[in-house]
Structure formats: structure tokens, C-alpha cells
Amino acid sequence: MKKYCLAVLLCLPLSAMAYPIDVTKDISGVKIDYTAYDTDQDIGSITVNNYGEVAAACKVSFRNGPEAPRVRRVVVPANKSVDVTAKFNRQIIKLRIALSCQPQ
């Protein structure tokens, strides 16, 4: 009986499962790159890197299913990076991020 209990315990996940993140980007005239993170079960974040010579005005939209999208507007200076986060009311199952940047 102890062996069966041990086998069941070994089958359980020991770490938190990450949720998938889909990012769509619409950048025009700026050199932007990003890295998306699953910060917590109800918080999503993205780091926006500007490798260009001009500052970029970016709009980041976080969507998690039926909840209203969380929209953040940031200015990323030239050769700098900015972290953008959004907290939701319920656990994230799949996070969709839309990144749109224009030169400032």
C-alpha cells in the first residue's frame, strides 16, 4: 500500500505549470524586440527592448479570455528597455499580447 501511495505522489507535478503566451507585434519604423514572461498565475508581463536610435511609443494590450483587455501605453527610449505588466481577476489559461509601436 505504501508503494502505491508513493507512486501516486510521484505522479503529481511538483512545480507550477506555465501558461502559453502568444504575442503579435505591429512595429513600423522602429527596431523593437520583446520577451514575454509568466510572472504569476494571474499576472503577465513583457519586456520591450528598443534597439533603434529613436524613442518608440508603444501600446501593449493583454487579453485573457472573457475578461476586458488590459491596455498599457509606454514610451521606450532609444537603446533602453521597459517592463510592462498586467494583473487579471482570475487565473490565466492562455495570455494573448498585442504589441504595437510607432516612432515618437
N, CA, C and O atoms as a printed pandas DataFrame, in Angstrom:
     atom_number atom_name residue_name chain_id  residue_number  x_coord  y_coord  z_coord
0              1         N          MET        A               1    0.823   -1.196    0.000
1              2        CA          MET        A               1    0.000    0.000    0.000
2              3         C          MET        A               1    0.867    1.259    0.000
3              4         O          MET        A               1    0.542    2.250   -0.654
4              5         N          LYS        A               2    1.971    1.205    0.742
5              6        CA          LYS        A               2    2.860    2.365    0.791
6              7         C          LYS        A               2    3.483    2.635   -0.578
7              8         O          LYS        A               2    3.710    3.787   -0.948
8              9         N          LYS        A               3    3.757    1.568   -1.323
9             10        CA          LYS        A               3    4.343    1.744   -2.653
10            11         C          LYS        A               3    3.359    2.427   -3.598
11            12         O          LYS        A               3    3.762    3.250   -4.421
12            13         N          TYR        A               4    2.076    2.095   -3.487
13            14        CA          TYR        A               4    1.070    2.734   -4.329
14            15         C          TYR        A               4    0.907    4.207   -3.987
15            16         O          TYR        A               4    0.765    5.038   -4.884
16            17         N          CYS        A               5    0.925    4.539   -2.709
17            18        CA          CYS        A               5    0.833    5.942   -2.292
18            19         C          CYS        A               5    2.038    6.735   -2.782
19            20         O          CYS        A               5    1.895    7.872   -3.231
20            21         N          LEU        A               6    3.211    6.146   -2.698
21            22        CA          LEU        A               6    4.413    6.808   -3.173
22            23         C          LEU        A               6    4.357    7.018   -4.684
23            24         O          LEU        A               6    4.771    8.068   -5.175
24            25         N          ALA        A               7    3.853    6.038   -5.422
25            26        CA          ALA        A               7    3.735    6.168   -6.873
26            27         C          ALA        A               7    2.769    7.283   -7.253
27            28         O          ALA        A               7    3.024    8.022   -8.204
28            29         N          VAL        A               8    1.669    7.413   -6.528
29            30        CA          VAL        A               8    0.706    8.475   -6.793
30            31         C          VAL        A               8    1.325    9.842   -6.502
31            32         O          VAL        A               8    1.128   10.782   -7.271
32            33         N          LEU        A               9    2.058    9.962   -5.417
33            34        CA          LEU        A               9    2.701   11.232   -5.076
34            35         C          LEU        A               9    3.762   11.621   -6.105
35            36         O          LEU        A               9    3.937   12.806   -6.390
36            37         N          LEU        A              10    4.462   10.653   -6.658
37            38        CA          LEU        A              10    5.474   10.957   -7.665
38            39         C          LEU        A              10    4.870   11.407   -8.982
39            40         O          LEU        A              10    5.533   12.082   -9.769
40            41         N          CYS        A              11    3.622   11.043   -9.231
41            42        CA          CYS        A              11    2.957   11.452  -10.468
42            43         C          CYS        A              11    2.456   12.891  -10.418
43            44         O          CYS        A              11    2.202   13.481  -11.468
44            45         N          LEU        A              12    2.308   13.464   -9.249
45            46        CA          LEU        A              12    1.817   14.831   -9.109
46            47         C          LEU        A              12    2.902   15.816   -9.524
47            48         O          LEU        A              12    4.082   15.581   -9.263
48            49         N          PRO        A              13    2.521   16.907  -10.160
49            50        CA          PRO        A              13    3.533   17.902  -10.542
50            51         C          PRO        A              13    4.063   18.615   -9.299
51            52         O          PRO        A              13    3.305   18.965   -8.395
52            53         N          LEU        A              14    5.361   18.819   -9.274
53            54        CA          LEU        A              14    5.984   19.459   -8.131
54            55         C          LEU        A              14    6.159   20.957   -8.326
55            56         O          LEU        A              14    6.396   21.679   -7.357
56            57         N          SER        A              15    6.050   21.426   -9.530
57            58        CA          SER        A              15    6.208   22.847   -9.785
58            59         C          SER        A              15    4.962   23.381  -10.471
59            60         O          SER        A              15    4.142   22.627  -10.994
60            61         N          ALA        A              16    4.845   24.689  -10.455
61            62        CA          ALA        A              16    3.688   25.326  -11.087
62            63         C          ALA        A              16    3.798   25.211  -12.609
63            64         O          ALA        A              16    4.889   25.298  -13.174
64            65         N          MET        A              17    2.682   25.019  -13.242
65            66        CA          MET        A              17    2.662   24.904  -14.695
66            67         C          MET        A              17    2.584   26.308  -15.306
67            68         O          MET        A              17    1.834   27.158  -14.827
68            69         N          ALA        A              18    3.348   26.537  -16.345
69            70        CA          ALA        A              18    3.334   27.820  -17.029
70            71         C          ALA        A              18    2.205   27.829  -18.056
71            72         O          ALA        A              18    1.838   26.784  -18.595
72            73         N          TYR        A              19    1.666   28.995  -18.319
73            74        CA          TYR        A              19    0.615   29.131  -19.314
74            75         C          TYR        A              19    1.226   29.618  -20.629
75            76         O          TYR        A              19    2.251   30.299  -20.615
76            77         N          PRO        A              20    0.609   29.278  -21.762
77            78        CA          PRO        A              20    1.152   29.712  -23.054
78            79         C          PRO        A              20    0.906   31.207  -23.275
79            80         O          PRO        A              20   -0.103   31.758  -22.836
80            81         N          ILE        A              21    1.844   31.841  -23.960
81            82        CA          ILE        A              21    1.763   33.272  -24.259
82            83         C          ILE        A              21    1.921   33.450  -25.761
83            84         O          ILE        A              21    2.916   33.016  -26.342
84            85         N          ASP        A              22    0.935   34.089  -26.393
85            86        CA          ASP        A              22    1.002   34.426  -27.812
86            87         C          ASP        A              22    1.198   35.926  -27.944
87            88         O          ASP        A              22    0.439   36.705  -27.366
88            89         N          VAL        A              23    2.209   36.338  -28.701
89            90        CA          VAL        A              23    2.487   37.763  -28.900
90            91         C          VAL        A              23    2.395   38.067  -30.386
91            92         O          VAL        A              23    3.020   37.405  -31.214
92            93         N          THR        A              24    1.595   39.089  -30.707
93            94        CA          THR        A              24    1.556   39.601  -32.076
94            95         C          THR        A              24    2.110   41.013  -32.032
95            96         O          THR        A              24    1.741   41.807  -31.167
96            97         N          LYS        A              25    2.999   41.323  -32.972
97            98        CA          LYS        A              25    3.598   42.659  -32.954
98            99         C          LYS        A              25    3.344   43.373  -34.269
99           100         O          LYS        A              25    3.354   42.779  -35.347
100          101         N          ASP        A              26    3.118   44.669  -34.136
101          102        CA          ASP        A              26    2.920   45.553  -35.281
102          103         C          ASP        A              26    3.847   46.738  -35.061
103          104         O          ASP        A              26    3.491   47.713  -34.400
104          105         N          ILE        A              27    5.033   46.634  -35.622
105          106        CA          ILE        A              27    6.022   47.707  -35.442
106          107         C          ILE        A              27    6.331   48.298  -36.807
107          108         O          ILE        A              27    6.493   47.581  -37.794
108          109         N          SER        A              28    6.407   49.610  -36.837
109          110        CA          SER        A              28    6.703   50.276  -38.107
110          111         C          SER        A              28    7.724   51.383  -37.863
111          112         O          SER        A              28    7.446   52.358  -37.164
112          113         N          GLY        A              29    8.892   51.221  -38.442
113          114        CA          GLY        A              29    9.912   52.258  -38.368
114          115         C          GLY        A              29   10.752   52.242  -37.104
115          116         O          GLY        A              29   11.546   53.160  -36.900
116          117         N          VAL        A              30   10.612   51.236  -36.243
117          118        CA          VAL        A              30   11.420   51.155  -35.034
118          119         C          VAL        A              30   12.005   49.748  -34.908
119          120         O          VAL        A              30   11.440   48.782  -35.421
120          121         N          LYS        A              31   13.125   49.648  -34.229
121          122        CA          LYS        A              31   13.775   48.357  -34.008
122          123         C          LYS        A              31   13.419   47.882  -32.600
123          124         O          LYS        A              31   14.110   48.198  -31.631
124          125         N          ILE        A              32   12.337   47.125  -32.504
125          126        CA          ILE        A              32   11.796   46.671  -31.225
126          127         C          ILE        A              32   11.883   45.154  -31.132
127          128         O          ILE        A              32   11.630   44.444  -32.106
128          129         N          ASP        A              33   12.242   44.671  -29.959
129          130        CA          ASP        A              33   12.210   43.250  -29.656
130          131         C          ASP        A              33   11.523   43.102  -28.296
131          132         O          ASP        A              33   11.413   44.071  -27.544
132          133         N          TYR        A              34   11.067   41.901  -27.988
133          134        CA          TYR        A              34   10.335   41.692  -26.741
134          135         C          TYR        A              34   10.685   40.348  -26.126
135          136         O          TYR        A              34   11.197   39.452  -26.797
136          137         N          THR        A              35   10.397   40.226  -24.839
137          138        CA          THR        A              35   10.474   38.957  -24.120
138          139         C          THR        A              35    9.270   38.905  -23.199
139          140         O          THR        A              35    9.093   39.785  -22.357
140          141         N          ALA        A              36    8.435   37.875  -23.351
141          142        CA          ALA        A              36    7.223   37.736  -22.538
142          143         C          ALA        A              36    7.473   36.754  -21.393
143          144         O          ALA        A              36    8.186   35.765  -21.560
144          145         N          TYR        A              37    6.880   37.037  -20.226
145          146        CA          TYR        A              37    7.072   36.219  -19.037
146          147         C          TYR        A              37    5.730   35.839  -18.427
147          148         O          TYR        A              37    4.758   36.586  -18.531
148          149         N          ASP        A              38    5.685   34.678  -17.793
149          150        CA          ASP        A              38    4.531   34.295  -16.984
150          151         C          ASP        A              38    4.918   34.533  -15.525
151          152         O          ASP        A              38    5.422   33.633  -14.853
152          153         N          THR        A              39    4.680   35.732  -15.051
153          154        CA          THR        A              39    5.132   36.159  -13.738
154          155         C          THR        A              39    4.435   35.405  -12.612
155          156         O          THR        A              39    5.094   34.910  -11.698
156          157         N          ASP        A              40    3.123   35.316  -12.668
157          158        CA          ASP        A              40    2.339   34.622  -11.642
158          159         C          ASP        A              40    1.108   34.040  -12.332
159          160         O          ASP        A              40    0.918   34.240  -13.531
160          161         N          GLN        A              41    0.280   33.331  -11.592
161          162        CA          GLN        A              41   -0.883   32.694  -12.198
162          163         C          GLN        A              41   -1.920   33.698  -12.694
163          164         O          GLN        A              41   -2.756   33.348  -13.527
164          165         N          ASP        A              42   -1.885   34.943  -12.201
165          166        CA          ASP        A              42   -2.827   35.965  -12.657
166          167         C          ASP        A              42   -2.133   37.249  -13.116
167          168         O          ASP        A              42   -2.789   38.277  -13.285
168          169         N          ILE        A              43   -0.812   37.201  -13.320
169          170        CA          ILE        A              43   -0.053   38.371  -13.762
170          171         C          ILE        A              43    0.782   37.987  -14.976
171          172         O          ILE        A              43    1.500   36.987  -14.953
172          173         N          GLY        A              44    0.685   38.778  -16.029
173          174        CA          GLY        A              44    1.508   38.592  -17.213
174          175         C          GLY        A              44    2.389   39.809  -17.408
175          176         O          GLY        A              44    2.002   40.919  -17.045
176          177         N          SER        A              45    3.565   39.616  -17.974
177          178        CA          SER        A              45    4.458   40.750  -18.201
178          179         C          SER        A              45    5.254   40.557  -19.486
179          180         O          SER        A              45    5.413   39.445  -19.991
180          181         N          ILE        A              46    5.741   41.672  -19.990
181          182        CA          ILE        A              46    6.541   41.676  -21.207
182          183         C          ILE        A              46    7.608   42.755  -21.056
183          184         O          ILE        A              46    7.346   43.833  -20.521
184          185         N          THR        A              47    8.809   42.455  -21.532
185          186        CA          THR        A              47    9.892   43.430  -21.567
186          187         C          THR        A              47   10.057   43.860  -23.011
187          188         O          THR        A              47   10.269   43.028  -23.893
188          189         N          VAL        A              48    9.959   45.159  -23.253
189          190        CA          VAL        A              48   10.075   45.713  -24.600
190          191         C          VAL        A              48   11.440   46.385  -24.711
191          192         O          VAL        A              48   11.750   47.301  -23.950
192          193         N          ASN        A              49   12.253   45.926  -25.661
193          194        CA          ASN        A              49   13.597   46.464  -25.887
194          195         C          ASN        A              49   13.613   47.289  -27.161
195          196         O          ASN        A              49   13.119   46.847  -28.199
196          197         N          ASN        A              50   14.179   48.488  -27.086
197          198        CA          ASN        A              50   14.312   49.364  -28.242
198          199         C          ASN        A              50   15.788   49.412  -28.633
199          200         O          ASN        A              50   16.615   49.943  -27.893
200          201         N          TYR        A              51   16.113   48.856  -29.794
201          202        CA          TYR        A              51   17.489   48.844  -30.271
202          203         C          TYR        A              51   17.761   49.949  -31.283
203          204         O          TYR        A              51   18.853   50.019  -31.847
204          205         N          GLY        A              52   16.794   50.799  -31.513
205          206        CA          GLY        A              52   16.932   51.859  -32.511
206          207         C          GLY        A              52   17.511   53.142  -31.951
207          208         O          GLY        A              52   17.856   53.232  -30.773
208          209         N          GLU        A              53   17.607   54.128  -32.821
209          210        CA          GLU        A              53   18.154   55.446  -32.474
210          211         C          GLU        A              53   17.063   56.433  -32.058
211          212         O          GLU        A              53   17.361   57.539  -31.607
212          213         N          VAL        A              54   15.795   56.028  -32.212
213          214        CA          VAL        A              54   14.661   56.910  -31.943
214          215         C          VAL        A              54   13.778   56.283  -30.868
215          216         O          VAL        A              54   13.619   55.063  -30.823
216          217         N          ALA        A              55   13.209   57.119  -30.008
217          218        CA          ALA        A              55   12.278   56.617  -28.990
218          219         C          ALA        A              55   11.018   56.072  -29.659
219          220         O          ALA        A              55   10.634   56.524  -30.738
220          221         N          ALA        A              56   10.384   55.104  -29.016
221          222        CA          ALA        A              56    9.189   54.470  -29.582
222          223         C          ALA        A              56    8.021   54.602  -28.614
223          224         O          ALA        A              56    8.166   54.390  -27.410
224          225         N          ALA        A              57    6.855   54.957  -29.162
225          226        CA          ALA        A              57    5.613   54.997  -28.381
226          227         C          ALA        A              57    4.888   53.687  -28.633
227          228         O          ALA        A              57    4.499   53.395  -29.764
228          229         N          CYS        A              58    4.706   52.894  -27.578
229          230        CA          CYS        A              58    4.134   51.552  -27.730
230          231         C          CYS        A              58    2.813   51.420  -26.980
231          232         O          CYS        A              58    2.600   52.030  -25.932
232          233         N          LYS        A              59    1.943   50.611  -27.550
233          234        CA          LYS        A              59    0.673   50.243  -26.933
234          235         C          LYS        A              59    0.690   48.728  -26.768
235          236         O          LYS        A              59    0.859   47.989  -27.738
236          237         N          VAL        A              60    0.511   48.276  -25.528
237          238        CA          VAL        A              60    0.538   46.846  -25.226
238          239         C          VAL        A              60   -0.842   46.454  -24.714
239          240         O          VAL        A              60   -1.341   47.039  -23.752
240          241         N          SER        A              61   -1.451   45.474  -25.350
241          242        CA          SER        A              61   -2.778   45.005  -24.968
242          243         C          SER        A              61   -2.680   43.558  -24.495
243          244         O          SER        A              61   -2.263   42.679  -25.250
244          245         N          PHE        A              62   -3.069   43.313  -23.234
245          246        CA          PHE        A              62   -3.059   41.975  -22.642
246          247         C          PHE        A              62   -4.488   41.440  -22.660
247          248         O          PHE        A              62   -5.404   42.118  -22.195
248          249         N          ARG        A              63   -4.693   40.228  -23.193
249          250        CA          ARG        A              63   -6.024   39.602  -23.215
250          251         C          ARG        A              63   -5.960   38.233  -22.570
251          252         O          ARG        A              63   -5.060   37.439  -22.843
252          253         N          ASN        A              64   -6.935   37.970  -21.707
253          254        CA          ASN        A              64   -7.050   36.675  -21.048
254          255         C          ASN        A              64   -8.502   36.233  -21.107
255          256         O          ASN        A              64   -9.266   36.448  -20.166
256          257         N          GLY        A              65   -8.871   35.623  -22.202
257          258        CA          GLY        A              65  -10.214   35.066  -22.323
258          259         C          GLY        A              65  -11.317   36.105  -22.242
259          260         O          GLY        A              65  -11.261   37.131  -22.920
260          261         N          PRO        A              66  -12.331   35.841  -21.406
261          262        CA          PRO        A              66  -13.516   36.702  -21.400
262          263         C          PRO        A              66  -13.334   38.037  -20.675
263          264         O          PRO        A              66  -14.204   38.902  -20.768
264          265         N          GLU        A              67  -12.233   38.222  -19.961
265          266        CA          GLU        A              67  -12.030   39.481  -19.253
266          267         C          GLU        A              67  -11.744   40.616  -20.233
267          268         O          GLU        A              67  -11.310   40.388  -21.362
268          269         N          ALA        A              68  -11.996   41.831  -19.781
269          270        CA          ALA        A              68  -11.694   43.000  -20.600
270          271         C          ALA        A              68  -10.185   43.111  -20.794
271          272         O          ALA        A              68   -9.422   42.856  -19.862
272          273         N          PRO        A              69   -9.745   43.489  -22.000
273          274        CA          PRO        A              69   -8.299   43.610  -22.237
274          275         C          PRO        A              69   -7.688   44.708  -21.367
275          276         O          PRO        A              69   -8.317   45.734  -21.109
276          277         N          ARG        A              70   -6.474   44.481  -20.927
277          278        CA          ARG        A              70   -5.719   45.480  -20.168
278          279         C          ARG        A              70   -4.777   46.162  -21.156
279          280         O          ARG        A              70   -3.935   45.504  -21.766
280          281         N          VAL        A              71   -4.915   47.476  -21.316
281          282        CA          VAL        A              71   -4.110   48.227  -22.283
282          283         C          VAL        A              71   -3.138   49.113  -21.521
283          284         O          VAL        A              71   -3.525   49.846  -20.612
284          285         N          ARG        A              72   -1.879   49.034  -21.902
285          286        CA          ARG        A              72   -0.830   49.870  -21.302
286          287         C          ARG        A              72   -0.136   50.623  -22.424
287          288         O          ARG        A              72    0.160   50.053  -23.475
288          289         N          ARG        A              73    0.120   51.895  -22.199
289          290        CA          ARG        A              73    0.846   52.721  -23.166
290          291         C          ARG        A              73    2.161   53.153  -22.522
291          292         O          ARG        A              73    2.175   53.713  -21.425
292          293         N          VAL        A              74    3.266   52.885  -23.220
293          294        CA          VAL        A              74    4.587   53.209  -22.691
294          295         C          VAL        A              74    5.429   53.852  -23.780
295          296         O          VAL        A              74    5.198   53.647  -24.971
296          297         N          VAL        A              75    6.405   54.629  -23.349
297          298        CA          VAL        A              75    7.403   55.200  -24.251
298          299         C          VAL        A              75    8.721   54.515  -23.923
299          300         O          VAL        A              75    9.176   54.530  -22.779
300          301         N          VAL        A              76    9.329   53.912  -24.945
301          302        CA          VAL        A              76   10.594   53.205  -24.770
302          303         C          VAL        A              76   11.690   54.083  -25.367
303          304         O          VAL        A              76   11.746   54.255  -26.585
304          305         N          PRO        A              77   12.569   54.646  -24.521
305          306        CA          PRO        A              77   13.647   55.485  -25.054
306          307         C          PRO        A              77   14.606   54.682  -25.930
307          308         O          PRO        A              77   14.639   53.452  -25.876
308          309         N          ALA        A              78   15.379   55.397  -26.733
309          310        CA          ALA        A              78   16.341   54.746  -27.631
310          311         C          ALA        A              78   17.371   53.962  -26.816
311          312         O          ALA        A              78   17.884   54.453  -25.811
312          313         N          ASN        A              79   17.663   52.749  -27.259
313          314        CA          ASN        A              79   18.642   51.858  -26.630
314          315         C          ASN        A              79   18.324   51.535  -25.167
315          316         O          ASN        A              79   19.235   51.319  -24.367
316          317         N          LYS        A              80   17.063   51.502  -24.823
317          318        CA          LYS        A              80   16.615   51.176  -23.453
318          319         C          LYS        A              80   15.545   50.094  -23.521
319          320         O          LYS        A              80   15.109   49.703  -24.604
320          321         N          SER        A              81   15.129   49.613  -22.350
321          322        CA          SER        A              81   14.041   48.638  -22.272
322          323         C          SER        A              81   13.068   49.052  -21.177
323          324         O          SER        A              81   13.428   49.754  -20.232
324          325         N          VAL        A              82   11.822   48.598  -21.328
325          326        CA          VAL        A              82   10.754   48.925  -20.382
326          327         C          VAL        A              82    9.983   47.641  -20.071
327          328         O          VAL        A              82    9.683   46.859  -20.973
328          329         N          ASP        A              83    9.663   47.428  -18.792
329          330        CA          ASP        A              83    8.840   46.298  -18.373
330          331         C          ASP        A              83    7.393   46.749  -18.268
331          332         O          ASP        A              83    7.105   47.814  -17.722
332          333         N          VAL        A              84    6.482   45.933  -18.793
333          334        CA          VAL        A              84    5.046   46.231  -18.763
334          335         C          VAL        A              84    4.342   45.004  -18.174
335          336         O          VAL        A              84    4.589   43.877  -18.604
336          337         N          THR        A              85    3.460   45.228  -17.185
337          338        CA          THR        A              85    2.749   44.117  -16.555
338          339         C          THR        A              85    1.248   44.391  -16.529
339          340         O          THR        A              85    0.799   45.530  -16.654
340          341         N          ALA        A              86    0.495   43.314  -16.364
341          342        CA          ALA        A              86   -0.959   43.415  -16.235
342          343         C          ALA        A              86   -1.425   42.323  -15.275
343          344         O          ALA        A              86   -0.992   41.174  -15.361
344          345         N          LYS        A              87   -2.317   42.705  -14.359
345          346        CA          LYS        A              87   -2.886   41.762  -13.399
346          347         C          LYS        A              87   -4.341   41.527  -13.762
347          348         O          LYS        A              87   -5.072   42.467  -14.075
348          349         N          PHE        A              88   -4.757   40.261  -13.719
349          350        CA          PHE        A              88   -6.120   39.886  -14.053
350          351         C          PHE        A              88   -6.862   39.420  -12.804
351          352         O          PHE        A              88   -6.247   39.132  -11.778
352          353         N          ASN        A              89   -8.186   39.348  -12.901
353          354        CA          ASN        A              89   -9.012   38.938  -11.774
354          355         C          ASN        A              89   -9.043   37.433  -11.566
355          356         O          ASN        A              89   -9.315   36.968  -10.460
356          357         N          ARG        A              90   -8.771   36.676  -12.602
357          358        CA          ARG        A              90   -8.791   35.219  -12.492
358          359         C          ARG        A              90   -7.506   34.636  -13.065
359          360         O          ARG        A              90   -6.703   35.345  -13.673
360          361         N          GLN        A              91   -7.325   33.354  -12.866
361          362        CA          GLN        A              91   -6.115   32.682  -13.308
362          363         C          GLN        A              91   -6.010   32.695  -14.833
363          364         O          GLN        A              91   -6.999   32.499  -15.539
364          365         N          ILE        A              92   -4.802   32.928  -15.324
365          366        CA          ILE        A              92   -4.562   32.975  -16.761
366          367         C          ILE        A              92   -4.424   31.554  -17.288
367          368         O          ILE        A              92   -3.652   30.758  -16.753
368          369         N          ILE        A              93   -5.170   31.241  -18.332
369          370        CA          ILE        A              93   -5.047   29.947  -19.004
370          371         C          ILE        A              93   -4.205   30.105  -20.266
371          372         O          ILE        A              93   -3.317   29.294  -20.527
372          373         N          LYS        A              94   -4.481   31.143  -21.042
373          374        CA          LYS        A              94   -3.682   31.481  -22.220
374          375         C          LYS        A              94   -3.665   32.994  -22.344
375          376         O          LYS        A              94   -4.720   33.628  -22.380
376          377         N          LEU        A              95   -2.484   33.573  -22.408
377          378        CA          LEU        A              95   -2.335   35.025  -22.474
378          379         C          LEU        A              95   -2.010   35.430  -23.903
379          380         O          LEU        A              95   -1.113   34.872  -24.535
380          381         N          ARG        A              96   -2.760   36.418  -24.403
381          382        CA          ARG        A              96   -2.512   36.964  -25.739
382          383         C          ARG        A              96   -2.093   38.421  -25.573
383          384         O          ARG        A              96   -2.796   39.217  -24.952
384          385         N          ILE        A              97   -0.944   38.751  -26.136
385          386        CA          ILE        A              97   -0.412   40.110  -26.034
386          387         C          ILE        A              97   -0.282   40.683  -27.436
387          388         O          ILE        A              97    0.281   40.048  -28.328
388          389         N          ALA        A              98   -0.813   41.900  -27.625
389          390        CA          ALA        A              98   -0.675   42.623  -28.893
390          391         C          ALA        A              98    0.245   43.821  -28.637
391          392         O          ALA        A              98   -0.061   44.678  -27.808
392          393         N          LEU        A              99    1.358   43.873  -29.343
393          394        CA          LEU        A              99    2.350   44.938  -29.186
394          395         C          LEU        A              99    2.353   45.774  -30.450
395          396         O          LEU        A              99    2.583   45.259  -31.544
396          397         N          SER        A             100    2.097   47.069  -30.297
397          398        CA          SER        A             100    2.061   47.989  -31.434
398          399         C          SER        A             100    2.944   49.183  -31.100
399          400         O          SER        A             100    2.728   49.848  -30.086
400          401         N          CYS        A             101    3.944   49.464  -31.947
401          402        CA          CYS        A             101    4.896   50.552  -31.689
402          403         C          CYS        A             101    5.055   51.441  -32.917
403          404         O          CYS        A             101    5.021   50.985  -34.060
404          405         N          GLN        A             102    5.230   52.728  -32.633
405          406        CA          GLN        A             102    5.450   53.750  -33.657
406          407         C          GLN        A             102    6.634   54.601  -33.203
407          408         O          GLN        A             102    6.870   54.730  -32.002
408          409         N          PRO        A             103    7.391   55.191  -34.152
409          410        CA          PRO        A             103    8.432   56.130  -33.735
410          411         C          PRO        A             103    7.811   57.377  -33.119
411          412         O          PRO        A             103    6.740   57.821  -33.532
412          413         N          GLN        A             104    8.479   57.920  -32.151
413          414        CA          GLN        A             104    7.917   59.090  -31.456
414          415         C          GLN        A             104    8.444   60.370  -32.058
415          416         O          GLN        A             104    8.085   61.457  -31.607
